[in-house]
Amino acid sequence: MEKILDFLANYYIIFIVITVFLIFSLIGFFIKREREKNKQFKIQDNSTQININNNINTSTNNNEPIEKLN
């Protein structure tokens, strides 16, 4: 027990720095979580509409086989 106390007494600065770093990390985590929770999905404008029908190829029929059997 005495060795542990001597180690803590000699290197207390390191433990203070690590503790401060962990506290700031925890604060940053909670701030980031709150900002993400408050984000809302917003549509910028109506000019960014996509016409889905242009992407569909109507010339192919998926019910027919690729090669017809004899």
Jmol script that loads the backbone (N, CA, C; Angstrom):
load data "model"
ATOM      1  N   MET A   1       0.828  -1.191   0.000  1.00  0.00           N
ATOM      2  CA  MET A   1       0.000   0.000   0.000  1.00  0.00           C
ATOM      3  C   MET A   1       0.869   1.250   0.000  1.00  0.00           C
ATOM      4  N   GLU A   2       1.990   1.155   0.694  1.00  0.00           N
ATOM      5  CA  GLU A   2       2.888   2.303   0.780  1.00  0.00           C
ATOM      6  C   GLU A   2       3.506   2.616  -0.580  1.00  0.00           C
ATOM      7  N   LYS A   3       3.793   1.582  -1.378  1.00  0.00           N
ATOM      8  CA  LYS A   3       4.359   1.787  -2.711  1.00  0.00           C
ATOM      9  C   LYS A   3       3.370   2.496  -3.634  1.00  0.00           C
ATOM     10  N   ILE A   4       2.113   2.123  -3.496  1.00  0.00           N
ATOM     11  CA  ILE A   4       1.085   2.764  -4.317  1.00  0.00           C
ATOM     12  C   ILE A   4       0.955   4.236  -3.959  1.00  0.00           C
ATOM     13  N   LEU A   5       0.954   4.555  -2.687  1.00  0.00           N
ATOM     14  CA  LEU A   5       0.849   5.950  -2.269  1.00  0.00           C
ATOM     15  C   LEU A   5       2.072   6.755  -2.683  1.00  0.00           C
ATOM     16  N   ASP A   6       3.254   6.155  -2.615  1.00  0.00           N
ATOM     17  CA  ASP A   6       4.463   6.842  -3.068  1.00  0.00           C
ATOM     18  C   ASP A   6       4.407   7.112  -4.571  1.00  0.00           C
ATOM     19  N   PHE A   7       3.910   6.131  -5.336  1.00  0.00           N
ATOM     20  CA  PHE A   7       3.783   6.316  -6.785  1.00  0.00           C
ATOM     21  C   PHE A   7       2.811   7.447  -7.098  1.00  0.00           C
ATOM     22  N   LEU A   8       1.668   7.468  -6.414  1.00  0.00           N
ATOM     23  CA  LEU A   8       0.688   8.538  -6.632  1.00  0.00           C
ATOM     24  C   LEU A   8       1.233   9.902  -6.218  1.00  0.00           C
ATOM     25  N   ALA A   9       2.011   9.935  -5.168  1.00  0.00           N
ATOM     26  CA  ALA A   9       2.578  11.200  -4.707  1.00  0.00           C
ATOM     27  C   ALA A   9       3.635  11.718  -5.670  1.00  0.00           C
ATOM     28  N   ASN A  10       4.407  10.834  -6.267  1.00  0.00           N
ATOM     29  CA  ASN A  10       5.468  11.258  -7.182  1.00  0.00           C
ATOM     30  C   ASN A  10       4.939  11.652  -8.556  1.00  0.00           C
ATOM     31  N   TYR A  11       3.862  11.024  -8.988  1.00  0.00           N
ATOM     32  CA  TYR A  11       3.349  11.256 -10.346  1.00  0.00           C
ATOM     33  C   TYR A  11       1.923  11.801 -10.334  1.00  0.00           C
ATOM     34  N   TYR A  12       1.605  12.660  -9.403  1.00  0.00           N
ATOM     35  CA  TYR A  12       0.248  13.188  -9.315  1.00  0.00           C
ATOM     36  C   TYR A  12      -0.091  14.088 -10.492  1.00  0.00           C
ATOM     37  N   ILE A  13       0.888  14.749 -11.099  1.00  0.00           N
ATOM     38  CA  ILE A  13       0.637  15.638 -12.243  1.00  0.00           C
ATOM     39  C   ILE A  13       0.053  14.833 -13.410  1.00  0.00           C
ATOM     40  N   ILE A  14       0.580  13.649 -13.644  1.00  0.00           N
ATOM     41  CA  ILE A  14       0.078  12.817 -14.740  1.00  0.00           C
ATOM     42  C   ILE A  14      -1.384  12.464 -14.510  1.00  0.00           C
ATOM     43  N   PHE A  15      -1.738  12.130 -13.293  1.00  0.00           N
ATOM     44  CA  PHE A  15      -3.126  11.786 -13.000  1.00  0.00           C
ATOM     45  C   PHE A  15      -4.051  12.993 -13.135  1.00  0.00           C
ATOM     46  N   ILE A  16      -3.573  14.169 -12.796  1.00  0.00           N
ATOM     47  CA  ILE A  16      -4.379  15.386 -12.961  1.00  0.00           C
ATOM     48  C   ILE A  16      -4.616  15.656 -14.440  1.00  0.00           C
ATOM     49  N   VAL A  17      -3.576  15.520 -15.265  1.00  0.00           N
ATOM     50  CA  VAL A  17      -3.713  15.762 -16.708  1.00  0.00           C
ATOM     51  C   VAL A  17      -4.676  14.752 -17.328  1.00  0.00           C
ATOM     52  N   ILE A  18      -4.544  13.496 -16.971  1.00  0.00           N
ATOM     53  CA  ILE A  18      -5.441  12.468 -17.502  1.00  0.00           C
ATOM     54  C   ILE A  18      -6.877  12.732 -17.065  1.00  0.00           C
ATOM     55  N   THR A  19      -7.075  13.136 -15.830  1.00  0.00           N
ATOM     56  CA  THR A  19      -8.416  13.425 -15.322  1.00  0.00           C
ATOM     57  C   THR A  19      -9.045  14.604 -16.057  1.00  0.00           C
ATOM     58  N   VAL A  20      -8.274  15.658 -16.291  1.00  0.00           N
ATOM     59  CA  VAL A  20      -8.789  16.830 -17.021  1.00  0.00           C
ATOM     60  C   VAL A  20      -9.157  16.437 -18.449  1.00  0.00           C
ATOM     61  N   PHE A  21      -8.315  15.640 -19.097  1.00  0.00           N
ATOM     62  CA  PHE A  21      -8.602  15.185 -20.454  1.00  0.00           C
ATOM     63  C   PHE A  21      -9.896  14.375 -20.496  1.00  0.00           C
ATOM     64  N   LEU A  22     -10.086  13.477 -19.562  1.00  0.00           N
ATOM     65  CA  LEU A  22     -11.302  12.665 -19.532  1.00  0.00           C
ATOM     66  C   LEU A  22     -12.548  13.508 -19.253  1.00  0.00           C
ATOM     67  N   ILE A  23     -12.409  14.518 -18.417  1.00  0.00           N
ATOM     68  CA  ILE A  23     -13.551  15.402 -18.140  1.00  0.00           C
ATOM     69  C   ILE A  23     -13.952  16.172 -19.390  1.00  0.00           C
ATOM     70  N   PHE A  24     -12.963  16.730 -20.110  1.00  0.00           N
ATOM     71  CA  PHE A  24     -13.274  17.452 -21.345  1.00  0.00           C
ATOM     72  C   PHE A  24     -13.853  16.521 -22.410  1.00  0.00           C
ATOM     73  N   SER A  25     -13.369  15.299 -22.471  1.00  0.00           N
ATOM     74  CA  SER A  25     -13.919  14.331 -23.424  1.00  0.00           C
ATOM     75  C   SER A  25     -15.372  14.026 -23.099  1.00  0.00           C
ATOM     76  N   LEU A  26     -15.683  13.869 -21.844  1.00  0.00           N
ATOM     77  CA  LEU A  26     -17.059  13.596 -21.430  1.00  0.00           C
ATOM     78  C   LEU A  26     -17.974  14.776 -21.735  1.00  0.00           C
ATOM     79  N   ILE A  27     -17.510  15.980 -21.486  1.00  0.00           N
ATOM     80  CA  ILE A  27     -18.298  17.174 -21.801  1.00  0.00           C
ATOM     81  C   ILE A  27     -18.538  17.267 -23.305  1.00  0.00           C
ATOM     82  N   GLY A  28     -17.501  17.024 -24.097  1.00  0.00           N
ATOM     83  CA  GLY A  28     -17.646  17.053 -25.555  1.00  0.00           C
ATOM     84  C   GLY A  28     -18.604  16.004 -26.064  1.00  0.00           C
ATOM     85  N   PHE A  29     -18.586  14.823 -25.468  1.00  0.00           N
ATOM     86  CA  PHE A  29     -19.515  13.762 -25.854  1.00  0.00           C
ATOM     87  C   PHE A  29     -20.953  14.188 -25.635  1.00  0.00           C
ATOM     88  N   PHE A  30     -21.250  14.774 -24.479  1.00  0.00           N
ATOM     89  CA  PHE A  30     -22.620  15.184 -24.192  1.00  0.00           C
ATOM     90  C   PHE A  30     -23.058  16.347 -25.084  1.00  0.00           C
ATOM     91  N   ILE A  31     -22.161  17.271 -25.390  1.00  0.00           N
ATOM     92  CA  ILE A  31     -22.506  18.385 -26.280  1.00  0.00           C
ATOM     93  C   ILE A  31     -22.807  17.863 -27.677  1.00  0.00           C
ATOM     94  N   LYS A  32     -21.991  16.952 -28.183  1.00  0.00           N
ATOM     95  CA  LYS A  32     -22.213  16.389 -29.515  1.00  0.00           C
ATOM     96  C   LYS A  32     -23.524  15.626 -29.570  1.00  0.00           C
ATOM     97  N   ARG A  33     -23.829  14.872 -28.531  1.00  0.00           N
ATOM     98  CA  ARG A  33     -25.068  14.102 -28.494  1.00  0.00           C
ATOM     99  C   ARG A  33     -26.291  15.018 -28.491  1.00  0.00           C
ATOM    100  N   GLU A  34     -26.217  16.116 -27.774  1.00  0.00           N
ATOM    101  CA  GLU A  34     -27.338  17.064 -27.748  1.00  0.00           C
ATOM    102  C   GLU A  34     -27.525  17.740 -29.098  1.00  0.00           C
ATOM    103  N   ARG A  35     -26.429  18.093 -29.759  1.00  0.00           N
ATOM    104  CA  ARG A  35     -26.540  18.725 -31.079  1.00  0.00           C
ATOM    105  C   ARG A  35     -27.131  17.775 -32.097  1.00  0.00           C
ATOM    106  N   GLU A  36     -26.753  16.498 -32.067  1.00  0.00           N
ATOM    107  CA  GLU A  36     -27.308  15.530 -33.003  1.00  0.00           C
ATOM    108  C   GLU A  36     -28.776  15.259 -32.715  1.00  0.00           C
ATOM    109  N   LYS A  37     -29.163  15.316 -31.463  1.00  0.00           N
ATOM    110  CA  LYS A  37     -30.558  15.079 -31.110  1.00  0.00           C
ATOM    111  C   LYS A  37     -31.442  16.218 -31.607  1.00  0.00           C
ATOM    112  N   ASN A  38     -30.930  17.437 -31.629  1.00  0.00           N
ATOM    113  CA  ASN A  38     -31.726  18.595 -32.006  1.00  0.00           C
ATOM    114  C   ASN A  38     -31.768  18.834 -33.511  1.00  0.00           C
ATOM    115  N   LYS A  39     -31.009  18.060 -34.305  1.00  0.00           N
ATOM    116  CA  LYS A  39     -31.051  18.227 -35.760  1.00  0.00           C
ATOM    117  C   LYS A  39     -32.385  17.723 -36.283  1.00  0.00           C
ATOM    118  N   GLN A  40     -32.907  18.457 -37.259  1.00  0.00           N
ATOM    119  CA  GLN A  40     -34.161  18.051 -37.885  1.00  0.00           C
ATOM    120  C   GLN A  40     -33.915  17.904 -39.375  1.00  0.00           C
ATOM    121  N   PHE A  41     -34.653  17.001 -39.986  1.00  0.00           N
ATOM    122  CA  PHE A  41     -34.541  16.804 -41.426  1.00  0.00           C
ATOM    123  C   PHE A  41     -35.216  17.969 -42.125  1.00  0.00           C
ATOM    124  N   LYS A  42     -34.454  18.671 -42.970  1.00  0.00           N
ATOM    125  CA  LYS A  42     -34.995  19.828 -43.663  1.00  0.00           C
ATOM    126  C   LYS A  42     -34.768  19.660 -45.159  1.00  0.00           C
ATOM    127  N   ILE A  43     -35.795  19.989 -45.946  1.00  0.00           N
ATOM    128  CA  ILE A  43     -35.676  20.003 -47.399  1.00  0.00           C
ATOM    129  C   ILE A  43     -35.319  21.431 -47.794  1.00  0.00           C
ATOM    130  N   GLN A  44     -34.232  21.569 -48.574  1.00  0.00           N
ATOM    131  CA  GLN A  44     -33.745  22.904 -48.899  1.00  0.00           C
ATOM    132  C   GLN A  44     -34.698  23.642 -49.825  1.00  0.00           C
ATOM    133  N   ASP A  45     -35.059  23.033 -50.971  1.00  0.00           N
ATOM    134  CA  ASP A  45     -36.006  23.672 -51.872  1.00  0.00           C
ATOM    135  C   ASP A  45     -36.646  22.611 -52.756  1.00  0.00           C
ATOM    136  N   ASN A  46     -37.610  23.025 -53.552  1.00  0.00           N
ATOM    137  CA  ASN A  46     -38.335  22.082 -54.392  1.00  0.00           C
ATOM    138  C   ASN A  46     -37.647  21.845 -55.732  1.00  0.00           C
ATOM    139  N   SER A  47     -36.571  22.543 -56.034  1.00  0.00           N
ATOM    140  CA  SER A  47     -35.903  22.395 -57.329  1.00  0.00           C
ATOM    141  C   SER A  47     -35.026  21.156 -57.387  1.00  0.00           C
ATOM    142  N   THR A  48     -34.878  20.434 -56.301  1.00  0.00           N
ATOM    143  CA  THR A  48     -34.014  19.250 -56.283  1.00  0.00           C
ATOM    144  C   THR A  48     -34.813  17.962 -56.332  1.00  0.00           C
ATOM    145  N   GLN A  49     -35.879  17.931 -57.126  1.00  0.00           N
ATOM    146  CA  GLN A  49     -36.696  16.737 -57.247  1.00  0.00           C
ATOM    147  C   GLN A  49     -36.078  15.791 -58.271  1.00  0.00           C
ATOM    148  N   ILE A  50     -36.199  14.512 -58.028  1.00  0.00           N
ATOM    149  CA  ILE A  50     -35.669  13.496 -58.919  1.00  0.00           C
ATOM    150  C   ILE A  50     -36.834  12.766 -59.570  1.00  0.00           C
ATOM    151  N   ASN A  51     -36.758  12.612 -60.873  1.00  0.00           N
ATOM    152  CA  ASN A  51     -37.795  11.886 -61.581  1.00  0.00           C
ATOM    153  C   ASN A  51     -37.399  10.419 -61.608  1.00  0.00           C
ATOM    154  N   ILE A  52     -38.075   9.603 -60.822  1.00  0.00           N
ATOM    155  CA  ILE A  52     -37.738   8.190 -60.698  1.00  0.00           C
ATOM    156  C   ILE A  52     -38.101   7.436 -61.972  1.00  0.00           C
ATOM    157  N   ASN A  53     -39.105   7.871 -62.704  1.00  0.00           N
ATOM    158  CA  ASN A  53     -39.545   7.162 -63.902  1.00  0.00           C
ATOM    159  C   ASN A  53     -38.478   7.157 -64.988  1.00  0.00           C
ATOM    160  N   ASN A  54     -37.581   8.096 -65.001  1.00  0.00           N
ATOM    161  CA  ASN A  54     -36.517   8.120 -66.007  1.00  0.00           C
ATOM    162  C   ASN A  54     -35.514   7.004 -65.785  1.00  0.00           C
ATOM    163  N   ASN A  55     -35.401   6.493 -64.598  1.00  0.00           N
ATOM    164  CA  ASN A  55     -34.425   5.455 -64.295  1.00  0.00           C
ATOM    165  C   ASN A  55     -34.936   4.052 -64.586  1.00  0.00           C
ATOM    166  N   ILE A  56     -36.214   3.893 -64.884  1.00  0.00           N
ATOM    167  CA  ILE A  56     -36.791   2.578 -65.120  1.00  0.00           C
ATOM    168  C   ILE A  56     -36.735   2.285 -66.614  1.00  0.00           C
ATOM    169  N   ASN A  57     -36.169   1.158 -66.965  1.00  0.00           N
ATOM    170  CA  ASN A  57     -36.084   0.743 -68.355  1.00  0.00           C
ATOM    171  C   ASN A  57     -37.289  -0.121 -68.666  1.00  0.00           C
ATOM    172  N   THR A  58     -38.220   0.385 -69.485  1.00  0.00           N
ATOM    173  CA  THR A  58     -39.458  -0.335 -69.759  1.00  0.00           C
ATOM    174  C   THR A  58     -39.321  -1.295 -70.929  1.00  0.00           C
ATOM    175  N   SER A  59     -38.192  -1.262 -71.649  1.00  0.00           N
ATOM    176  CA  SER A  59     -38.049  -2.124 -72.818  1.00  0.00           C
ATOM    177  C   SER A  59     -37.728  -3.565 -72.437  1.00  0.00           C
ATOM    178  N   THR A  60     -37.268  -3.815 -71.245  1.00  0.00           N
ATOM    179  CA  THR A  60     -36.958  -5.182 -70.840  1.00  0.00           C
ATOM    180  C   THR A  60     -38.124  -5.762 -70.060  1.00  0.00           C
ATOM    181  N   ASN A  61     -38.366  -7.019 -70.292  1.00  0.00           N
ATOM    182  CA  ASN A  61     -39.409  -7.726 -69.562  1.00  0.00           C
ATOM    183  C   ASN A  61     -38.722  -8.799 -68.735  1.00  0.00           C
ATOM    184  N   ASN A  62     -38.792  -8.726 -67.454  1.00  0.00           N
ATOM    185  CA  ASN A  62     -38.085  -9.652 -66.579  1.00  0.00           C
ATOM    186  C   ASN A  62     -38.718 -11.026 -66.515  1.00  0.00           C
ATOM    187  N   ASN A  63     -39.929 -11.192 -67.108  1.00  0.00           N
ATOM    188  CA  ASN A  63     -40.584 -12.481 -67.071  1.00  0.00           C
ATOM    189  C   ASN A  63     -40.084 -13.431 -68.149  1.00  0.00           C
ATOM    190  N   GLU A  64     -39.473 -12.918 -69.181  1.00  0.00           N
ATOM    191  CA  GLU A  64     -38.981 -13.752 -70.272  1.00  0.00           C
ATOM    192  C   GLU A  64     -37.578 -14.220 -69.979  1.00  0.00           C
ATOM    193  N   PRO A  65     -37.245 -15.453 -70.346  1.00  0.00           N
ATOM    194  CA  PRO A  65     -35.877 -15.928 -70.160  1.00  0.00           C
ATOM    195  C   PRO A  65     -34.916 -15.221 -71.123  1.00  0.00           C
ATOM    196  N   ILE A  66     -33.647 -15.258 -70.796  1.00  0.00           N
ATOM    197  CA  ILE A  66     -32.659 -14.603 -71.649  1.00  0.00           C
ATOM    198  C   ILE A  66     -32.548 -15.319 -72.990  1.00  0.00           C
ATOM    199  N   GLU A  67     -32.488 -16.632 -72.976  1.00  0.00           N
ATOM    200  CA  GLU A  67     -32.454 -17.408 -74.207  1.00  0.00           C
ATOM    201  C   GLU A  67     -33.688 -18.319 -74.228  1.00  0.00           C
ATOM    202  N   LYS A  68     -34.350 -18.324 -75.369  1.00  0.00           N
ATOM    203  CA  LYS A  68     -35.539 -19.164 -75.469  1.00  0.00           C
ATOM    204  C   LYS A  68     -35.119 -20.605 -75.727  1.00  0.00           C
ATOM    205  N   LEU A  69     -35.793 -21.524 -75.058  1.00  0.00           N
ATOM    206  CA  LEU A  69     -35.511 -22.945 -75.233  1.00  0.00           C
ATOM    207  C   LEU A  69     -36.289 -23.481 -76.430  1.00  0.00           C
ATOM    208  N   ASN A  70     -35.743 -24.493 -77.126  1.00  0.00           N
ATOM    209  CA  ASN A  70     -36.411 -25.098 -78.289  1.00  0.00           C
ATOM    210  C   ASN A  70     -37.505 -26.029 -77.888  1.00  0.00           C
TER     211      ASN A  70
END
end "model"
wireframe off; spacefill off
backbone 0.3
color backbone group
